[in-house]
């Protein structure tokens, strides 16, 4: 569904609870993803790496948000970025289950 990406994070009352990397098993391949867990939904983004790396004075041109984790800031500095993989998943529609590690 077409949505403006500006509307996804627009709520002033939304809280970011946790964020971090995860490897997602997708049919026959593994996919590096970066998750953002908010108080009302889970946002899964795909990690992409630019072939061209930023360096030297170019690093100052990358907008940095102080609320980003050092891991994500470093990733962005190296030319990486995240794209939204799918629609945000509302937490009231999720069921969490503990499973044995494979």
C-alpha positions, 0 to 999 in steps of 0.5 A: 500500500502506498504510504508517505514515509513521513507518516510512519514515524510522525506520532509525537507520542510514539516511543522507541523501545529498542532497536538492533540488528537481526538475521532473518531467515527468508525461504532459502537465504538469510537477510540482514535486517535492522528492527525498530521496536516502538510502543505500538508497532515493529518496523523491519528494515533491510540493511543496504550497503553503498559500494562507495564509502564516505570518508574524510570531510564527506562524513560531516555531510551525513545527517546524524541524529543523536538518538541513533545508537552508535552502531547505526551511526557508524553504519550510516557513516560507512555509507549504509542505509536502511529501507523499510522491508514491509508494512509496520506490524502493529504490536496488538496483532503480534504473538511472541513465542519462545523457540529453541535455537536452531 
